[in-house]
């Protein structure tokens, strides 16, 4: 590899060397450098130096800081909520209901998975972290029965097609079936007109201008081609329709004005219901309210890349480098934003996406927040091992988030797990972006789990996440068994992980003892590994939650699954059909949650550790 190639790559923001999560120094291969330069439109063999080093890497602004005493909240997967009234998956009415339950229990916030728009024409594309756009919402979360004429529309459709609502109450979500039912109901409600508030719809259109028109046009085209047996994503459309300015697209828009208006109405309705859920959260005594999630990127064939193709890199995908959990790295299949295009647009596309989310939230979590500084790009035709980090102007990227935070009074949490670049966390701290601390990972070799007093104040602490085992699952090592059963690791790795988990369980008991939280009946098992129970007892689960709640972290998030001691985790990374990712419904219906004995015990413990201050 020549010095000129390395210098050329650096000048265009490619990080030619990086430190892995284990502290090893790694260099990008010549293949990686050449492929990344090529997707940027740079000839690797020609002298076309860039100006990345001139970019601003120190932010000027800071986000809104959390106020008041340390607080706790609940996190959940919205789709997983179940109640007697929902159609196939949880919705915004369930969200408002849960916010009221959690608020009465003493929680300051309620966190959910990303609510970004996916593909209305393809309910089978259901990963919340692979959105069509981050600017608008997923209409399948609209509560259809609370809309004017909603109950009547459902009754009519059920009479016309008795099978339409069958099979929607199982323990796993059937997205295609649920999507078909919900789409039919929503269109019937729209066509009847009772739920269409013309002044509100006009105001919504005026506020979102061209963005909502383009999105609705994309959705109408997507529905049109999918109904004909084609693709919901624009990569599979006939060539003329892949370009928003083409005459064929304009003709389609003129002929399908009602279909386009339908999708605008869906967004106006979804935003109204989400706003109402936030109002219900605050009215229930929450100081923060909704805590929403911002995905790291968008689907390459979605609305965002169709309407504005220049803002993303069409020949690259976002992923992560090889690490101790994924020897081949990961390809997330998302389109990375173009640093050059963002700068030319004064970061407006990103600013609009942040603002759309923060205006209805008290806090926002930025998934893979290291993307403000760099993302692992993978060139088309290559796998994750031949990818590399491409840097972004950190100062400008942070300032975009900070402006939206200040404009909306919204706290920002950065999910900083994995390979974190040197010097990144101090910048986040200065910008009031809270770090994200997961109990499972907060340990030191030969020392065990760190004490609660060692957590940074400027952070959100939690025990687990949607990508990891629930606490009951972690204790039982069900996640290790899942990885083995799914073929994600070999027998040697499985034995290694089981031994490490056994060590971690004892280390956690030791940490509880030091904090004065170890239940009396665990004094013996602390010194006798054979005496540990296979299943997690409630008193120990409560002690672990008290331990995490005592951290110095300003915010502490409790998973709803852990508040009922569920065993199954929402997502098993690296799998598709081997595990029902994003399909598992909650074990306890909302109507029974408030009086559920484990939920009540968990909430009581959290109120004692982090009492609400008014």
C-alpha positions, 0 to 999 in steps of 0.5 A: 500500500502506497503512502499516497493512497493512505494520504488520499484516503485520510484527506477524504475522511477515511480513518486508515487506522482504528482501535478495536473494542479490545484495544488492538490497533487495526489498519484498513486494507488496500481493498477497503481504502480503494473501495471506499474512495470509489463509492465517494466518487474518488479515483484511488489512483489520481491525486484528488485530495479532500479537505476533511481535516479542515472540518470542524470537530469541536461543537459550539452548542450543548443539549438541554441537560436533565433537571432535578433529582435522579429519576427512573423510567420504563422502556418497552417495545410499542408493537409488543404491547397487548390489550383487549382492544388492539388489532395485532400489535400495540398502538398509540392508544396503548402507549398513552395507557402505559404512560399513565400506568407508569406515571402513577407508578412513579416513573419519569419517562416511558421509552419505546423502540423507533417509531419511524415510518417503514413501508406501508405497502410491505408490513413484512419489512418490520425492523424498527431500525430499518426505516424508510425515513426518519422524518415521519411515523409508522402509520401501523401504530395508529389506534384505529378504534379511537378514530371517528367511525373506526369501530363502525369501519372494523365492524363493516370489514369484519362482516365483509371478510370474517377472516380479516381479523383472524389470527391477530391475538397470538404470542407472535405478531403476524405483521403481514396479516396485521398490516393487511387488517389495519390498512383496510380499516384505515382506508375505510375510515379515510374514505368515509371522511368522518375522521378527516379534519380538513383544517388540521390536515391543511395546517399539517401540509403547510407545516411540512411543505414539500417533505410530506408531499414527497413522502406521500407520493412515494407511499402511493407509488409503493402501494401501487407497485406492490399491489401489482406484485412488484416491490415496495422499495423504489429499487424495484420500480420501473426506471421512470418512477425511480426519479421524483422529477420524471414526467411519469411520476408527475402524471401518477401524482395527478391521477392518484391525488386521493391516494396521496392525500390518504398517506398525508392523513395517515401521518397527520393522524399518527402525529396527533396520536403520538402528541396526545400520548406525550400529553397523557404521560405528562399529565400522569406526573412524568417529568420527561414523558416519552423517550423516543429512539432515533435510528442510525440510518435509513433503508436504501430503497425507502422514501428518504433516498428516493426523494433526496438521493444525493443526501445518502451514499447509494453504493455504500452500507452502514455496519460495524467492524469485526469484533469478539462477538462477530468475527465477520463484522456486521452489515446493517443494510442501511444507507449512510448519509453523505458528509459532503451533501450534509455540509452543502445543505447546512445539515438541514436533512438531519436537523429536520429529522431530529426536530420531527422526533423531538417535538413530541418527546421529552428525551431522545436516544440516538442509536449508535451515537458514534455515528456523529463522529464516524460510521463503518461504511461497506462498499457495494460488492464487499462484506463488512471485513473490507469496510472502514470508518468514514469520519463526519465533522463531529462539531457540526453533527453535535450542533445539529442535535443540540439546536433541536434539543434546545428548540424542543426542550428535549434531553439527548441520550447517546447509545455509545456501546461498542467501539468508541473512538478515543476522545469521543465521550468527553465531547459528548459530556461537554455537549450534555449528551448522556452516555448509555451504561448497561449493567452487563457491560459495566465491569472490569477484568479481575475486579467484577462489576463496578460500584454504583458510585462509579457510574457517571452522573451524565448517563442513563443506566439500564440493566439490559437492552432490546438486543440483549437478554432480559435479566431473567434470560441473562441469569438463565443464560438463555441468550447463550443457548439461543446463539448456539441454537441459531448457529451464531457460535460453535461449541467451544464459544458456547462453553466459554460464554457459559463459564464467563456467565457463571463468573458474572453471576457470582461477581454480581452477587459479590457486588450486591453484597458490597452494596448491602443488597444481597438477599439473606438466602444468597449468602451460601450460594455466593461461595458455592457455585453449585447452589445457585438457582437456575431461574432468577428469584424475585428477591434477587431480581429486585436487589439487582434493580435496586443496585442499578437504581443506586448508580450516580446516573441521572436517569435509570431505565427499567425494561417492561419485560424485566418488570414482569420477569419475562424470559425472551428478549425482543431481538437476537442480533445477527439472525433473521428467521432463526429467531422471531425478532421484533415479533414477541408480544408482551406476556401481561396485557395492559389491563392486568399490568398495574395489579401484576404482583411483580410489576408492583414490587418492581415499581415500589422498589424504584420509588424507594430508590429514586423517589419522585420530587415535585 
